[in-house]
Amino acid sequence: MGVKPAAALVLAIDAGNSKTDVAVVRAHDGAVLGAARGGGFQPPVVGVEAAIDVLADAVVAAADAAGLGGPPYAAHVSACLANADLPVEERELADAVRARGWAGSVAVRNDTFAILRAGVEEPRGVAVVCGAGINCVGMRPDGRTARFPALGRISGDWGGGSGLAEEALWWAARAEDGRGEPTELARTLPAHFGLDSMYALIEALHRGRIPAGRRHELAPVLFATSTAGDPVARALVERLAQEVVAMASVALSRLDLLDEEVPVVLGGSVLAARHAQLNPRIAELLAARAPKAVTAVVTEPPVLGAGLLGLDHLGAPARARTGLRACYAGR
């Protein structure tokens, strides 16, 4: 191509637990010169170096698609990675990426920052992501950020598909055996798997006939049961709305944005589904805490956000950000 990558390109990486997306982005106009998809990024399971090897496969494929030779491929790596939950983990992963020599500079962030940046026109706002788990981050153009460990109950977090499923199972089990109040969840949860009782579902989960990985399927059942009017299910949906708003409002407060017009973007499979009882309730509760905040659901792919963060780092012109968004419009 005759391109000098060290002066002209961003290597954008969005790596989740199940997949990795990489894009080679031209800094002056935002054009995507090459892209690739790879496997999931799971350093807690396979170790840091093996996880970086998964990234490397996708990086090399994207560089090949862009017509680049060997590394360095770009001026800057902007990597938004799952399991980079603490600043110390971001630093460790940044060191591991830097050692691969893919670019002159490297920035590693938690993958929630990619969703936030994809959903805002400038690096200013808050994002709450609710997929398998729940997380929240915020940022300002001056570099200030707000975040939570998002490590589950040990860090005070509740929500996401896994949390909803676990709580729904708890209430349904107690309803069936008499320890708790009645709920239709005792019928709808086992029925999803073709079973006729919570006892049968508990046995099937315990003995592995239903893999633990399928528990996330119960979150939509919970929402459907709530929509049908079940009080217990409705209370769980209300609790999730309160959790989302608690995270968002605290992040806004930390960034001194509670009294400013600011976007609060919602992402992840649970929030992107736009459940009729959940999303409007989030907007209602947030309006009481941050009257000027504006909620919106993020539909753009997170790798766009990683690319935009990279362009921000390089001080790219506004036309580059517009061009990059155009590359991902409608995807």
C-alpha positions in Angstrom: 0.0 0.0 0.0 2.9 2.4 0.5 1.4 3.5 3.8 3.7 4.4 6.7 1.6 2.8 9.5 3.5 4.3 12.4 2.3 7.7 11.3 -1.1 7.0 9.8 -3.1 4.2 11.4 -5.0 3.1 14.5 -5.3 -0.6 15.4 -8.7 -0.9 17.1 -9.4 -4.0 19.2 -12.6 -4.9 20.9 -12.3 -8.3 22.7 -15.1 -9.9 24.6 -15.5 -13.3 26.2 -16.9 -14.8 23.1 -15.3 -12.9 20.2 -12.7 -10.4 19.2 -13.1 -7.7 16.5 -10.1 -5.9 15.1 -10.1 -2.9 12.6 -7.2 -1.1 10.9 -8.4 2.6 10.8 -6.8 5.4 8.8 -6.3 8.3 11.0 -6.9 11.2 8.7 -10.3 10.1 7.4 -11.5 7.2 9.5 -11.5 4.7 6.7 -11.4 1.0 7.7 -8.6 -0.5 5.6 -8.9 -4.0 7.0 -10.9 -5.9 9.6 -11.0 -9.4 11.1 -12.9 -11.4 13.8 -11.3 -13.8 16.2 -12.0 -15.9 19.2 -12.9 -14.9 22.8 -10.6 -13.1 25.1 -10.4 -15.0 28.4 -7.1 -14.4 30.3 -8.5 -15.6 33.6 -9.1 -19.0 32.0 -6.1 -19.5 29.6 -3.6 -17.0 31.0 -2.5 -13.6 29.7 -0.1 -14.7 26.9 -2.5 -17.3 25.5 -5.2 -14.7 25.5 -3.0 -12.2 23.7 -2.3 -15.0 21.2 -6.0 -15.0 20.3 -5.8 -11.3 19.8 -2.7 -11.7 17.6 -4.5 -14.0 15.2 -7.2 -11.4 14.6 -4.6 -8.6 14.5 -2.5 -10.3 11.8 -5.7 -11.2 9.8 -6.8 -7.5 9.9 -3.3 -6.3 9.0 -3.2 -8.7 6.0 -6.6 -7.5 4.9 -5.3 -3.9 5.0 -2.2 -4.9 2.9 0.3 -4.3 5.7 3.5 -6.1 6.2 4.9 -7.1 9.5 4.7 -5.1 12.7 4.5 -2.3 13.7 1.2 -2.0 12.0 0.0 1.3 13.4 0.8 4.4 15.3 -1.5 3.4 18.2 -3.3 0.4 19.6 -6.6 1.1 21.1 -7.7 -2.1 22.9 -10.9 -2.4 24.8 -10.8 -5.8 26.5 -13.1 -8.0 28.6 -11.7 -9.0 31.9 -9.6 -5.8 32.2 -11.8 -5.0 35.2 -9.2 -3.2 37.4 -6.6 -0.6 36.6 -3.8 -3.1 37.5 -5.2 -5.6 35.0 -5.3 -2.9 32.3 -1.7 -2.1 33.0 -0.7 -5.8 32.9 -2.5 -6.3 29.6 -1.1 -3.1 28.1 2.4 -4.4 28.9 1.6 -7.7 27.2 0.2 -6.0 24.1 3.1 -3.5 24.0 5.5 -6.5 23.9 4.0 -7.7 20.6 5.3 -4.5 18.9 2.0 -3.9 17.0 2.3 -0.1 17.4 4.2 2.8 18.8 1.8 3.4 21.7 -0.8 1.2 23.4 -3.9 2.0 25.5 -5.9 -0.8 27.1 -9.3 -0.2 28.7 -12.2 -2.3 29.9 -14.5 -3.2 27.0 -17.3 -1.1 28.5 -15.4 2.0 27.4 -15.8 0.9 23.8 -19.6 0.7 24.2 -19.6 4.2 25.8 -17.5 5.8 23.1 -19.5 4.2 20.3 -22.6 5.8 21.8 -21.4 9.4 22.2 -20.3 12.1 19.8 -17.5 13.1 22.1 -15.7 11.3 24.9 -18.2 12.6 27.5 -21.0 10.6 29.1 -21.8 7.4 31.0 -22.5 3.9 29.8 -24.2 1.0 31.7 -23.8 -2.4 30.1 -26.1 -5.2 31.1 -25.3 -8.5 29.3 -24.2 -11.6 31.2 -23.2 -9.3 34.0 -23.4 -5.5 34.7 -20.9 -2.7 34.4 -20.8 1.0 34.3 -18.1 3.5 33.2 -18.0 7.3 32.5 -15.6 9.7 30.9 -14.9 13.3 30.2 -12.8 14.9 27.4 -10.2 16.0 30.0 -9.4 12.3 30.6 -11.3 11.9 33.9 -13.1 8.6 34.2 -15.5 6.8 36.6 -15.8 3.1 36.9 -16.6 0.2 39.2 -14.8 -3.1 39.7 -17.7 -5.1 38.3 -16.5 -8.3 39.8 -19.9 -9.6 41.0 -21.2 -9.7 44.5 -17.8 -9.2 46.1 -17.7 -5.7 44.6 -21.3 -4.9 45.3 -22.6 -5.7 41.9 -25.9 -7.3 40.9 -27.7 -7.6 37.6 -27.1 -8.9 34.1 -28.6 -12.0 32.7 -26.7 -14.3 35.1 -27.9 -12.3 38.2 -31.5 -12.2 37.0 -31.5 -15.9 36.2 -30.0 -16.8 39.6 -32.5 -14.6 41.5 -35.5 -15.9 39.4 -34.5 -19.5 40.2 -34.2 -18.7 43.9 -37.7 -17.2 44.1 -39.2 -20.0 42.0 -37.6 -22.8 44.1 -38.9 -21.3 47.3 -42.4 -20.7 45.8 -42.7 -24.4 44.8 -41.6 -25.8 48.2 -43.5 -23.4 50.3 -40.7 -21.3 51.8 -41.5 -18.3 49.7 -44.4 -16.4 48.2 -46.2 -17.8 45.1 -44.9 -16.8 41.7 -45.5 -17.9 38.1 -41.8 -18.3 37.8 -42.2 -21.7 39.4 -44.0 -22.7 36.3 -42.5 -20.6 33.5 -38.8 -21.3 34.3 -39.0 -25.2 34.1 -41.5 -24.9 31.2 -38.8 -23.2 29.2 -36.8 -26.4 29.3 -39.8 -28.7 28.8 -40.0 -29.6 32.5 -43.0 -29.7 34.7 -41.6 -28.6 38.1 -38.8 -26.5 39.7 -37.6 -29.7 41.4 -37.0 -31.2 38.0 -35.2 -28.1 36.8 -33.1 -28.0 39.9 -32.1 -31.6 39.4 -31.4 -31.1 35.7 -29.1 -28.1 36.4 -27.4 -29.8 39.4 -26.6 -33.0 37.5 -25.5 -31.2 34.3 -28.3 -32.4 32.0 -28.9 -28.7 31.4 -25.5 -27.0 31.1 -24.9 -24.1 33.4 -24.2 -22.0 30.4 -27.9 -22.1 29.4 -29.0 -20.4 32.6 -28.9 -17.0 30.8 -31.9 -18.2 28.7 -34.0 -17.7 31.8 -33.6 -13.9 31.8 -36.1 -13.4 28.8 -38.5 -15.8 30.6 -38.3 -13.6 33.7 -39.2 -10.5 31.6 -42.1 -12.3 29.9 -43.4 -13.4 33.3 -43.1 -9.9 34.5 -45.0 -8.5 31.5 -47.8 -11.0 32.3 -48.1 -9.3 35.7 -46.4 -11.6 38.1 -45.5 -9.5 41.2 -42.2 -11.3 42.0 -41.0 -11.1 38.5 -42.0 -7.4 38.3 -40.1 -6.7 41.5 -36.9 -8.2 40.0 -37.2 -6.0 36.9 -37.7 -3.0 39.2 -34.6 -4.0 41.2 -32.6 -4.1 38.0 -33.8 -0.7 36.9 -32.7 0.7 40.3 -29.3 -0.9 40.0 -28.7 0.6 36.6 -29.7 4.0 37.8 -27.6 3.7 41.0 -24.5 3.0 38.9 -25.2 5.7 36.3 -26.0 8.4 38.9 -22.9 7.6 41.0 -20.7 7.8 37.9 -22.3 11.1 36.8 -21.7 12.5 40.3 -18.1 11.4 40.3 -17.6 13.3 37.1 -19.5 16.3 38.2 -22.1 15.8 35.5 -25.3 15.3 37.5 -26.5 18.8 36.6 -25.4 18.9 33.0 -27.0 17.7 29.8 -25.2 14.4 29.2 -25.8 11.1 27.5 -26.3 7.9 29.5 -26.0 5.1 27.0 -27.4 1.6 27.6 -25.8 -1.5 26.1 -25.6 -5.2 26.4 -28.2 -7.8 25.5 -30.6 -7.2 28.4 -30.8 -3.4 27.8 -30.6 -3.5 24.0 -33.7 -5.7 24.1 -35.7 -2.6 25.2 -38.0 -4.4 27.5 -41.2 -2.4 27.9 -41.0 -2.4 31.7 -37.3 -2.0 32.1 -36.0 0.8 29.9 -38.8 3.3 30.4 -38.4 2.7 34.2 -34.7 3.4 34.0 -35.4 6.7 32.2 -38.0 7.6 34.8 -35.8 6.8 37.8 -32.7 8.5 36.2 -34.7 11.7 35.6 -35.3 12.0 39.3 -31.5 11.7 40.0 -30.0 13.5 37.0 -32.8 15.6 35.3 -30.7 16.6 32.3 -29.3 13.2 31.5 -30.5 11.7 28.2 -30.7 7.9 27.9 -30.2 6.0 24.6 -29.5 2.4 23.6 -26.2 1.8 21.9 -26.6 -0.2 18.7 -23.2 0.4 17.1 -20.5 -2.3 17.3 -18.0 -1.8 20.2 -15.0 -1.9 17.8 -16.3 1.4 16.5 -15.8 2.8 20.0 -12.3 1.3 20.3 -11.5 3.0 17.0 -12.9 6.4 18.1 -10.9 6.2 21.3 -7.8 5.6 19.1 -8.6 8.6 16.9 -9.1 10.7 20.1 -5.7 9.7 21.3 -4.0 10.7 18.0 -5.9 14.0 17.8 -7.4 13.0 14.5 -9.7 15.6 12.8 -13.4 15.5 13.2 -13.8 14.2 9.6 -12.0 11.0 10.7 -14.6 10.3 13.4 -17.4 11.0 11.0 -15.8 8.7 8.4 -15.3 5.9 10.9 -18.9 6.1 12.0 -20.0 6.0 8.4 -18.0 2.7 7.9 -20.1 1.1 10.6 -23.5 2.7 9.9 -26.2 0.1 9.6 -24.0 -2.9 10.7 
